[in-house]
Amino acid sequence: MIRTLVLITLIAVLIGCGGGLERIPLSGTVTFNGKPIEDGQIRFMPKEDTKMPLTVEPIKNGEYDTSTTGGVPVGRYQVQFFSYDTRYPEPSGPGAADRPQLLPPSCNYQSKYEIEVESGQRGFTKDFELTGVMVAPTGNWGGGAPPQ
């Protein structure tokens, strides 16, 4: 009896009790000053009027695809971009220092890039062409100097 109740509760949580977020798959390319972002992240940060979760996806070789996590929920988002210095190792676990960020704040935390994901849309492609001055990695990174 207890196992059955636990199983029913787990299934209800996983399927969202009959309702769920409408997610729209997005994919595309991300370039910075005309060159593909080799290794980074794209983040869809909900705007004030959008009460949805943050969506974070990797950027690899200039491409991103949100379909692997179901897409981006319907709503308005600030789009933030991060590009990491690949000379440093990836973080090894919780609390580990992240790799140095190469993009200026105007591409991430102070980004002016926005997107609106509308109900009923099928998946779509959105390419981003970023510009600015690349940030030089500093020696203050918690992981030490880049490997030689």
VMD Tcl script that builds the backbone (N, CA, C; Angstrom):
set m [mol new atoms 444]
animate dup $m
set s [atomselect $m all]
$s set {name element resname resid chain x y z} {
  {N N MET 1 A 0.822 -1.187 0.000}
  {CA C MET 1 A 0.000 0.000 0.000}
  {C C MET 1 A 0.875 1.263 0.000}
  {N N ILE 2 A 1.872 1.309 0.864}
  {CA C ILE 2 A 2.750 2.475 0.936}
  {C C ILE 2 A 3.532 2.604 -0.362}
  {N N ARG 3 A 4.022 1.490 -0.896}
  {CA C ARG 3 A 4.753 1.532 -2.172}
  {C C ARG 3 A 3.868 2.094 -3.284}
  {N N THR 4 A 2.608 1.670 -3.310}
  {CA C THR 4 A 1.683 2.159 -4.332}
  {C C THR 4 A 1.473 3.660 -4.200}
  {N N LEU 5 A 1.297 4.149 -2.976}
  {CA C LEU 5 A 1.096 5.576 -2.733}
  {C C LEU 5 A 2.335 6.371 -3.143}
  {N N VAL 6 A 3.500 5.872 -2.816}
  {CA C VAL 6 A 4.749 6.537 -3.194}
  {C C VAL 6 A 4.873 6.569 -4.721}
  {N N LEU 7 A 4.562 5.462 -5.382}
  {CA C LEU 7 A 4.648 5.388 -6.835}
  {C C LEU 7 A 3.668 6.367 -7.490}
  {N N ILE 8 A 2.440 6.428 -7.011}
  {CA C ILE 8 A 1.450 7.359 -7.565}
  {C C ILE 8 A 1.903 8.801 -7.375}
  {N N THR 9 A 2.438 9.121 -6.201}
  {CA C THR 9 A 2.930 10.474 -5.933}
  {C C THR 9 A 4.084 10.819 -6.864}
  {N N LEU 10 A 5.003 9.908 -7.050}
  {CA C LEU 10 A 6.141 10.132 -7.935}
  {C C LEU 10 A 5.687 10.355 -9.373}
  {N N ILE 11 A 4.771 9.548 -9.848}
  {CA C ILE 11 A 4.259 9.710 -11.215}
  {C C ILE 11 A 3.561 11.054 -11.369}
  {N N ALA 12 A 2.771 11.460 -10.386}
  {CA C ALA 12 A 2.069 12.752 -10.446}
  {C C ALA 12 A 3.056 13.911 -10.508}
  {N N VAL 13 A 4.115 13.825 -9.734}
  {CA C VAL 13 A 5.139 14.877 -9.748}
  {C C VAL 13 A 5.835 14.915 -11.107}
  {N N LEU 14 A 6.164 13.764 -11.650}
  {CA C LEU 14 A 6.880 13.710 -12.920}
  {C C LEU 14 A 6.051 14.227 -14.091}
  {N N ILE 15 A 4.737 13.983 -14.089}
  {CA C ILE 15 A 3.915 14.452 -15.204}
  {C C ILE 15 A 3.226 15.772 -14.888}
  {N N GLY 16 A 3.435 16.297 -13.711}
  {CA C GLY 16 A 2.908 17.618 -13.377}
  {C C GLY 16 A 1.430 17.627 -13.056}
  {N N CYS 17 A 0.887 16.536 -12.582}
  {CA C CYS 17 A -0.518 16.458 -12.177}
  {C C CYS 17 A -1.461 16.847 -13.306}
  {N N GLY 18 A -1.156 16.418 -14.517}
  {CA C GLY 18 A -2.069 16.646 -15.624}
  {C C GLY 18 A -1.812 17.948 -16.369}
  {N N GLY 19 A -1.098 18.875 -15.800}
  {CA C GLY 19 A -0.794 20.123 -16.474}
  {C C GLY 19 A 0.700 20.291 -16.486}
  {N N GLY 20 A 1.177 21.084 -17.371}
  {CA C GLY 20 A 2.614 21.283 -17.410}
  {C C GLY 20 A 2.930 22.558 -18.147}
  {N N LEU 21 A 4.185 22.873 -18.150}
  {CA C LEU 21 A 4.642 24.047 -18.867}
  {C C LEU 21 A 4.630 23.753 -20.361}
  {N N GLU 22 A 4.147 24.694 -21.118}
  {CA C GLU 22 A 4.268 24.564 -22.562}
  {C C GLU 22 A 5.670 25.021 -22.930}
  {N N ARG 23 A 6.441 24.118 -23.480}
  {CA C ARG 23 A 7.826 24.420 -23.849}
  {C C ARG 23 A 7.960 24.387 -25.365}
  {N N ILE 24 A 8.739 25.317 -25.885}
  {CA C ILE 24 A 8.973 25.414 -27.314}
  {C C ILE 24 A 10.464 25.186 -27.578}
  {N N PRO 25 A 10.818 24.187 -28.378}
  {CA C PRO 25 A 12.235 23.947 -28.691}
  {C C PRO 25 A 12.823 25.088 -29.529}
  {N N LEU 26 A 13.964 25.582 -29.112}
  {CA C LEU 26 A 14.710 26.599 -29.848}
  {C C LEU 26 A 16.089 26.036 -30.144}
  {N N SER 27 A 16.642 26.442 -31.260}
  {CA C SER 27 A 18.021 26.088 -31.578}
  {C C SER 27 A 18.584 27.187 -32.456}
  {N N GLY 28 A 19.892 27.180 -32.607}
  {CA C GLY 28 A 20.507 28.178 -33.461}
  {C C GLY 28 A 22.001 28.262 -33.251}
  {N N THR 29 A 22.547 29.358 -33.743}
  {CA C THR 29 A 23.980 29.587 -33.633}
  {C C THR 29 A 24.242 30.829 -32.795}
  {N N VAL 30 A 25.432 30.876 -32.207}
  {CA C VAL 30 A 25.865 32.044 -31.437}
  {C C VAL 30 A 27.290 32.367 -31.857}
  {N N THR 31 A 27.463 33.589 -32.364}
  {CA C THR 31 A 28.802 34.043 -32.742}
  {C C THR 31 A 29.150 35.293 -31.945}
  {N N PHE 32 A 30.437 35.510 -31.767}
  {CA C PHE 32 A 30.938 36.724 -31.119}
  {C C PHE 32 A 31.952 37.341 -32.070}
  {N N ASN 33 A 31.664 38.548 -32.516}
  {CA C ASN 33 A 32.494 39.234 -33.510}
  {C C ASN 33 A 32.747 38.345 -34.728}
  {N N GLY 34 A 31.691 37.634 -35.143}
  {CA C GLY 34 A 31.756 36.824 -36.349}
  {C C GLY 34 A 32.307 35.422 -36.183}
  {N N LYS 35 A 32.784 35.066 -34.986}
  {CA C LYS 35 A 33.360 33.736 -34.771}
  {C C LYS 35 A 32.458 32.926 -33.836}
  {N N PRO 36 A 32.256 31.627 -34.124}
  {CA C PRO 36 A 31.404 30.800 -33.266}
  {C C PRO 36 A 31.951 30.720 -31.837}
  {N N ILE 37 A 31.051 30.763 -30.860}
  {CA C ILE 37 A 31.457 30.533 -29.470}
  {C C ILE 37 A 31.772 29.044 -29.352}
  {N N GLU 38 A 33.017 28.747 -29.008}
  {CA C GLU 38 A 33.491 27.363 -28.981}
  {C C GLU 38 A 32.864 26.551 -27.850}
  {N N ASP 39 A 32.843 27.135 -26.653}
  {CA C ASP 39 A 32.358 26.415 -25.475}
  {C C ASP 39 A 31.743 27.418 -24.522}
  {N N GLY 40 A 30.441 27.322 -24.296}
  {CA C GLY 40 A 29.795 28.296 -23.429}
  {C C GLY 40 A 28.410 27.863 -22.998}
  {N N GLN 41 A 27.604 28.853 -22.642}
  {CA C GLN 41 A 26.228 28.627 -22.202}
  {C C GLN 41 A 25.340 29.726 -22.756}
  {N N ILE 42 A 24.076 29.361 -22.994}
  {CA C ILE 42 A 23.031 30.325 -23.274}
  {C C ILE 42 A 22.002 30.162 -22.159}
  {N N ARG 43 A 21.572 31.294 -21.603}
  {CA C ARG 43 A 20.609 31.264 -20.496}
  {C C ARG 43 A 19.412 32.121 -20.869}
  {N N PHE 44 A 18.222 31.562 -20.684}
  {CA C PHE 44 A 16.984 32.287 -20.911}
  {C C PHE 44 A 16.438 32.668 -19.536}
  {N N MET 45 A 16.676 33.939 -19.156}
  {CA C MET 45 A 16.276 34.457 -17.838}
  {C C MET 45 A 14.883 35.067 -17.941}
  {N N PRO 46 A 13.901 34.557 -17.189}
  {CA C PRO 46 A 12.547 35.096 -17.288}
  {C C PRO 46 A 12.501 36.593 -16.959}
  {N N LYS 47 A 11.757 37.355 -17.776}
  {CA C LYS 47 A 11.528 38.774 -17.507}
  {C C LYS 47 A 10.533 38.872 -16.343}
  {N N GLU 48 A 10.376 40.076 -15.803}
  {CA C GLU 48 A 9.535 40.291 -14.617}
  {C C GLU 48 A 8.119 39.745 -14.785}
  {N N ASP 49 A 7.546 39.844 -15.999}
  {CA C ASP 49 A 6.162 39.411 -16.221}
  {C C ASP 49 A 6.049 37.933 -16.603}
  {N N THR 50 A 7.155 37.213 -16.568}
  {CA C THR 50 A 7.168 35.788 -16.913}
  {C C THR 50 A 7.525 34.986 -15.666}
  {N N LYS 51 A 6.594 34.202 -15.203}
  {CA C LYS 51 A 6.798 33.391 -13.994}
  {C C LYS 51 A 7.126 31.954 -14.392}
  {N N MET 52 A 8.248 31.800 -15.046}
  {CA C MET 52 A 8.696 30.502 -15.523}
  {C C MET 52 A 10.123 30.255 -15.046}
  {N N PRO 53 A 10.578 28.998 -15.119}
  {CA C PRO 53 A 11.941 28.703 -14.680}
  {C C PRO 53 A 12.985 29.170 -15.699}
  {N N LEU 54 A 14.172 29.364 -15.203}
  {CA C LEU 54 A 15.345 29.652 -16.030}
  {C C LEU 54 A 15.654 28.432 -16.890}
  {N N THR 55 A 16.056 28.661 -18.138}
  {CA C THR 55 A 16.494 27.572 -19.012}
  {C C THR 55 A 17.961 27.816 -19.356}
  {N N VAL 56 A 18.806 26.816 -19.137}
  {CA C VAL 56 A 20.238 26.929 -19.414}
  {C C VAL 56 A 20.636 25.778 -20.331}
  {N N GLU 57 A 21.334 26.100 -21.416}
  {CA C GLU 57 A 21.788 25.085 -22.367}
  {C C GLU 57 A 23.241 25.356 -22.737}
  {N N PRO 58 A 23.979 24.314 -23.082}
  {CA C PRO 58 A 25.361 24.522 -23.527}
  {C C PRO 58 A 25.423 25.090 -24.941}
  {N N ILE 59 A 26.488 25.820 -25.210}
  {CA C ILE 59 A 26.843 26.234 -26.569}
  {C C ILE 59 A 28.122 25.467 -26.895}
  {N N LYS 60 A 28.089 24.694 -27.963}
  {CA C LYS 60 A 29.255 23.916 -28.397}
  {C C LYS 60 A 29.496 24.202 -29.875}
  {N N ASN 61 A 30.700 24.615 -30.195}
  {CA C ASN 61 A 31.065 24.914 -31.576}
  {C C ASN 61 A 30.072 25.874 -32.237}
  {N N GLY 62 A 29.622 26.870 -31.460}
  {CA C GLY 62 A 28.746 27.907 -31.983}
  {C C GLY 62 A 27.280 27.540 -32.084}
  {N N GLU 63 A 26.869 26.380 -31.566}
  {CA C GLU 63 A 25.477 25.960 -31.685}
  {C C GLU 63 A 24.864 25.618 -30.333}
  {N N TYR 64 A 23.559 25.892 -30.221}
  {CA C TYR 64 A 22.797 25.504 -29.029}
  {C C TYR 64 A 21.504 24.835 -29.478}
  {N N ASP 65 A 20.909 24.032 -28.604}
  {CA C ASP 65 A 19.667 23.340 -28.912}
  {C C ASP 65 A 18.945 23.060 -27.598}
  {N N THR 66 A 17.755 23.621 -27.432}
  {CA C THR 66 A 17.016 23.434 -26.183}
  {C C THR 66 A 16.102 22.208 -26.215}
  {N N SER 67 A 16.047 21.501 -27.341}
  {CA C SER 67 A 15.134 20.364 -27.430}
  {C C SER 67 A 15.527 19.219 -26.511}
  {N N THR 68 A 16.798 19.143 -26.123}
  {CA C THR 68 A 17.238 18.050 -25.244}
  {C C THR 68 A 16.622 18.157 -23.854}
  {N N THR 69 A 16.208 19.367 -23.454}
  {CA C THR 69 A 15.562 19.552 -22.149}
  {C C THR 69 A 14.096 19.952 -22.306}
  {N N GLY 70 A 13.553 19.782 -23.504}
  {CA C GLY 70 A 12.140 20.052 -23.718}
  {C C GLY 70 A 11.830 21.434 -24.266}
  {N N GLY 71 A 12.807 22.309 -24.338}
  {CA C GLY 71 A 12.576 23.644 -24.873}
  {C C GLY 71 A 12.483 24.708 -23.794}
  {N N VAL 72 A 12.103 25.909 -24.230}
  {CA C VAL 72 A 11.975 27.069 -23.342}
  {C C VAL 72 A 10.488 27.298 -23.074}
  {N N PRO 73 A 10.075 27.458 -21.812}
  {CA C PRO 73 A 8.656 27.715 -21.530}
  {C C PRO 73 A 8.176 29.009 -22.196}
  {N N VAL 74 A 6.891 29.041 -22.534}
  {CA C VAL 74 A 6.279 30.224 -23.132}
  {C C VAL 74 A 6.490 31.419 -22.208}
  {N N GLY 75 A 6.911 32.557 -22.772}
  {CA C GLY 75 A 7.121 33.770 -21.982}
  {C C GLY 75 A 8.163 34.677 -22.609}
  {N N ARG 76 A 8.504 35.751 -21.888}
  {CA C ARG 76 A 9.517 36.718 -22.334}
  {C C ARG 76 A 10.790 36.516 -21.526}
  {N N TYR 77 A 11.941 36.589 -22.217}
  {CA C TYR 77 A 13.216 36.292 -21.582}
  {C C TYR 77 A 14.308 37.273 -21.971}
  {N N GLN 78 A 15.188 37.551 -21.017}
  {CA C GLN 78 A 16.476 38.160 -21.307}
  {C C GLN 78 A 17.377 36.979 -21.671}
  {N N VAL 79 A 18.141 37.117 -22.759}
  {CA C VAL 79 A 19.027 36.038 -23.180}
  {C C VAL 79 A 20.454 36.418 -22.803}
  {N N GLN 80 A 21.086 35.557 -22.019}
  {CA C GLN 80 A 22.461 35.783 -21.565}
  {C C GLN 80 A 23.383 34.750 -22.209}
  {N N PHE 81 A 24.611 35.190 -22.510}
  {CA C PHE 81 A 25.578 34.335 -23.180}
  {C C PHE 81 A 26.872 34.303 -22.379}
  {N N PHE 82 A 27.481 33.130 -22.324}
  {CA C PHE 82 A 28.743 32.952 -21.629}
  {C C PHE 82 A 29.667 32.139 -22.538}
  {N N SER 83 A 30.930 32.541 -22.585}
  {CA C SER 83 A 31.944 31.819 -23.345}
  {C C SER 83 A 33.127 31.595 -22.413}
  {N N TYR 84 A 33.580 30.351 -22.326}
  {CA C TYR 84 A 34.612 29.995 -21.364}
  {C C TYR 84 A 35.963 29.768 -22.028}
  {N N ASP 85 A 37.001 30.101 -21.307}
  {CA C ASP 85 A 38.375 29.884 -21.768}
  {C C ASP 85 A 38.654 28.384 -21.712}
  {N N THR 86 A 38.782 27.772 -22.875}
  {CA C THR 86 A 38.942 26.313 -22.946}
  {C C THR 86 A 40.324 25.825 -22.521}
  {N N ARG 87 A 41.244 26.736 -22.243}
  {CA C ARG 87 A 42.561 26.308 -21.745}
  {C C ARG 87 A 42.465 25.823 -20.300}
  {N N TYR 88 A 41.373 26.160 -19.613}
  {CA C TYR 88 A 41.167 25.743 -18.229}
  {C C TYR 88 A 40.279 24.509 -18.213}
  {N N PRO 89 A 40.459 23.627 -17.236}
  {CA C PRO 89 A 39.601 22.444 -17.151}
  {C C PRO 89 A 38.180 22.825 -16.730}
  {N N GLU 90 A 37.230 21.987 -17.121}
  {CA C GLU 90 A 35.850 22.198 -16.688}
  {C C GLU 90 A 35.777 22.000 -15.181}
  {N N PRO 91 A 34.818 22.669 -14.507}
  {CA C PRO 91 A 34.670 22.502 -13.053}
  {C C PRO 91 A 34.475 21.031 -12.700}
  {N N SER 92 A 35.061 20.634 -11.576}
  {CA C SER 92 A 35.041 19.223 -11.202}
  {C C SER 92 A 33.899 18.844 -10.268}
  {N N GLY 93 A 33.093 19.788 -9.838}
  {CA C GLY 93 A 31.979 19.461 -8.958}
  {C C GLY 93 A 31.450 20.697 -8.267}
  {N N PRO 94 A 30.469 20.512 -7.377}
  {CA C PRO 94 A 29.880 21.644 -6.670}
  {C C PRO 94 A 30.937 22.440 -5.898}
  {N N GLY 95 A 30.877 23.740 -6.032}
  {CA C GLY 95 A 31.805 24.609 -5.311}
  {C C GLY 95 A 33.129 24.833 -6.029}
  {N N ALA 96 A 33.351 24.086 -7.123}
  {CA C ALA 96 A 34.599 24.253 -7.877}
  {C C ALA 96 A 34.553 25.565 -8.658}
  {N N ALA 97 A 35.700 26.190 -8.818}
  {CA C ALA 97 A 35.777 27.445 -9.567}
  {C C ALA 97 A 35.420 27.198 -11.022}
  {N N ASP 98 A 34.609 28.098 -11.581}
  {CA C ASP 98 A 34.260 28.004 -12.991}
  {C C ASP 98 A 35.421 28.517 -13.822}
  {N N ARG 99 A 35.423 28.204 -15.088}
  {CA C ARG 99 A 36.455 28.707 -15.983}
  {C C ARG 99 A 36.260 30.201 -16.226}
  {N N PRO 100 A 37.315 30.914 -16.584}
  {CA C PRO 100 A 37.191 32.354 -16.826}
  {C C PRO 100 A 36.200 32.657 -17.948}
  {N N GLN 101 A 35.444 33.720 -17.742}
  {CA C GLN 101 A 34.445 34.212 -18.687}
  {C C GLN 101 A 35.118 35.128 -19.698}
  {N N LEU 102 A 34.850 34.938 -20.990}
  {CA C LEU 102 A 35.493 35.717 -22.035}
  {C C LEU 102 A 34.612 36.825 -22.614}
  {N N LEU 103 A 33.311 36.728 -22.415}
  {CA C LEU 103 A 32.414 37.730 -22.991}
  {C C LEU 103 A 32.204 38.897 -22.034}
  {N N PRO 104 A 31.994 40.089 -22.565}
  {CA C PRO 104 A 31.764 41.254 -21.715}
  {C C PRO 104 A 30.384 41.177 -21.055}
  {N N PRO 105 A 30.176 41.922 -19.957}
  {CA C PRO 105 A 28.884 41.928 -19.278}
  {C C PRO 105 A 27.708 42.275 -20.194}
  {N N SER 106 A 27.954 43.034 -21.257}
  {CA C SER 106 A 26.865 43.405 -22.176}
  {C C SER 106 A 26.301 42.188 -22.909}
  {N N CYS 107 A 26.998 41.068 -22.847}
  {CA C CYS 107 A 26.509 39.833 -23.465}
  {C C CYS 107 A 25.881 38.885 -22.444}
  {N N ASN 108 A 26.126 39.111 -21.151}
  {CA C ASN 108 A 25.564 38.195 -20.165}
  {C C ASN 108 A 24.712 38.934 -19.131}
  {N N TYR 109 A 25.236 39.264 -17.989}
  {CA C TYR 109 A 24.399 39.824 -16.916}
  {C C TYR 109 A 23.752 41.154 -17.275}
  {N N GLN 110 A 24.362 41.935 -18.159}
  {CA C GLN 110 A 23.789 43.213 -18.586}
  {C C GLN 110 A 23.243 43.123 -20.013}
  {N N SER 111 A 22.947 41.926 -20.463}
  {CA C SER 111 A 22.499 41.688 -21.837}
  {C C SER 111 A 21.221 42.454 -22.163}
  {N N LYS 112 A 21.181 42.994 -23.371}
  {CA C LYS 112 A 19.978 43.654 -23.901}
  {C C LYS 112 A 19.245 42.720 -24.865}
  {N N TYR 113 A 19.779 41.509 -25.049}
  {CA C TYR 113 A 19.139 40.549 -25.946}
  {C C TYR 113 A 17.893 39.984 -25.276}
  {N N GLU 114 A 16.789 39.974 -26.023}
  {CA C GLU 114 A 15.529 39.457 -25.497}
  {C C GLU 114 A 14.860 38.575 -26.543}
  {N N ILE 115 A 13.989 37.707 -26.057}
  {CA C ILE 115 A 13.209 36.850 -26.954}
  {C C ILE 115 A 11.860 36.599 -26.302}
  {N N GLU 116 A 10.830 36.485 -27.138}
  {CA C GLU 116 A 9.507 36.100 -26.651}
  {C C GLU 116 A 9.140 34.770 -27.286}
  {N N VAL 117 A 8.816 33.804 -26.442}
  {CA C VAL 117 A 8.409 32.482 -26.880}
  {C C VAL 117 A 6.895 32.437 -26.737}
  {N N GLU 118 A 6.200 32.239 -27.860}
  {CA C GLU 118 A 4.743 32.336 -27.862}
  {C C GLU 118 A 4.088 30.955 -27.878}
  {N N SER 119 A 2.926 30.884 -27.260}
  {CA C SER 119 A 2.160 29.651 -27.187}
  {C C SER 119 A 1.797 29.168 -28.589}
  {N N GLY 120 A 1.874 27.862 -28.774}
  {CA C GLY 120 A 1.470 27.259 -30.032}
  {C C GLY 120 A 2.555 27.225 -31.090}
  {N N GLN 121 A 3.677 27.883 -30.847}
  {CA C GLN 121 A 4.762 27.850 -31.830}
  {C C GLN 121 A 5.338 26.448 -31.919}
  {N N ARG 122 A 5.755 26.090 -33.095}
  {CA C ARG 122 A 6.548 24.876 -33.237}
  {C C ARG 122 A 7.986 25.306 -32.976}
  {N N GLY 123 A 8.880 24.366 -32.827}
  {CA C GLY 123 A 10.277 24.722 -32.602}
  {C C GLY 123 A 10.774 25.682 -33.676}
  {N N PHE 124 A 11.654 26.579 -33.306}
  {CA C PHE 124 A 12.191 27.507 -34.288}
  {C C PHE 124 A 13.661 27.785 -34.041}
  {N N THR 125 A 14.283 28.371 -35.052}
  {CA C THR 125 A 15.704 28.693 -35.021}
  {C C THR 125 A 15.875 30.173 -34.727}
  {N N LYS 126 A 16.780 30.484 -33.812}
  {CA C LYS 126 A 17.120 31.873 -33.497}
  {C C LYS 126 A 18.631 31.956 -33.389}
  {N N ASP 127 A 19.233 32.688 -34.309}
  {CA C ASP 127 A 20.681 32.894 -34.300}
  {C C ASP 127 A 21.001 34.214 -33.607}
  {N N PHE 128 A 22.110 34.244 -32.897}
  {CA C PHE 128 A 22.546 35.442 -32.195}
  {C C PHE 128 A 23.939 35.824 -32.663}
  {N N GLU 129 A 24.103 37.075 -33.068}
  {CA C GLU 129 A 25.395 37.606 -33.496}
  {C C GLU 129 A 25.812 38.677 -32.494}
  {N N LEU 130 A 26.690 38.305 -31.580}
  {CA C LEU 130 A 27.129 39.191 -30.504}
  {C C LEU 130 A 28.347 39.987 -30.960}
  {N N THR 131 A 28.481 41.182 -30.405}
  {CA C THR 131 A 29.663 41.997 -30.689}
  {C C THR 131 A 30.155 42.626 -29.401}
  {N N GLY 132 A 31.397 43.037 -29.398}
  {CA C GLY 132 A 31.972 43.696 -28.229}
  {C C GLY 132 A 33.453 43.422 -28.131}
  {N N VAL 133 A 33.991 43.782 -26.980}
  {CA C VAL 133 A 35.410 43.576 -26.705}
  {C C VAL 133 A 35.524 42.373 -25.774}
  {N N MET 134 A 36.279 41.372 -26.205}
  {CA C MET 134 A 36.452 40.170 -25.396}
  {C C MET 134 A 37.192 40.501 -24.107}
  {N N VAL 135 A 36.772 39.885 -23.033}
  {CA C VAL 135 A 37.390 40.080 -21.726}
  {C C VAL 135 A 38.637 39.219 -21.647}
  {N N ALA 136 A 39.744 39.802 -21.221}
  {CA C ALA 136 A 40.981 39.032 -21.058}
  {C C ALA 136 A 40.936 38.280 -19.735}
  {N N PRO 137 A 41.228 36.974 -19.739}
  {CA C PRO 137 A 41.277 36.229 -18.477}
  {C C PRO 137 A 42.328 36.827 -17.547}
  {N N THR 138 A 42.037 36.818 -16.269}
  {CA C THR 138 A 42.977 37.363 -15.292}
  {C C THR 138 A 43.579 36.243 -14.469}
  {N N GLY 139 A 44.599 36.546 -13.731}
  {CA C GLY 139 A 45.231 35.571 -12.854}
  {C C GLY 139 A 44.472 35.362 -11.560}
  {N N ASN 140 A 43.309 36.013 -11.406}
  {CA C ASN 140 A 42.537 35.902 -10.163}
  {C C ASN 140 A 41.598 34.702 -10.160}
  {N N TRP 141 A 41.605 33.919 -11.221}
  {CA C TRP 141 A 40.729 32.765 -11.295}
  {C C TRP 141 A 41.146 31.763 -10.227}
  {N N GLY 142 A 40.172 31.155 -9.557}
  {CA C GLY 142 A 40.436 30.244 -8.452}
  {C C GLY 142 A 41.174 28.983 -8.834}
  {N N GLY 143 A 41.234 28.651 -10.120}
  {CA C GLY 143 A 41.867 27.407 -10.539}
  {C C GLY 143 A 43.332 27.585 -10.928}
  {N N GLY 144 A 43.889 28.775 -10.766}
  {CA C GLY 144 A 45.288 28.995 -11.102}
  {C C GLY 144 A 45.487 29.371 -12.555}
  {N N ALA 145 A 46.710 29.362 -12.971}
  {CA C ALA 145 A 47.064 29.746 -14.336}
  {C C ALA 145 A 46.600 28.664 -15.303}
  {N N PRO 146 A 46.377 29.051 -16.567}
  {CA C PRO 146 A 45.955 28.030 -17.537}
  {C C PRO 146 A 47.054 27.006 -17.755}
  {N N PRO 147 A 46.659 25.786 -18.076}
  {CA C PRO 147 A 47.649 24.746 -18.341}
  {C C PRO 147 A 48.496 25.131 -19.561}
  {N N GLN 148 A 49.720 24.692 -19.588}
  {CA C GLN 148 A 50.619 24.971 -20.719}
  {C C GLN 148 A 50.519 23.898 -21.766}
}
mol reanalyze $m
mol bondsrecalc $m
mol representation Tube
mol addrep $m
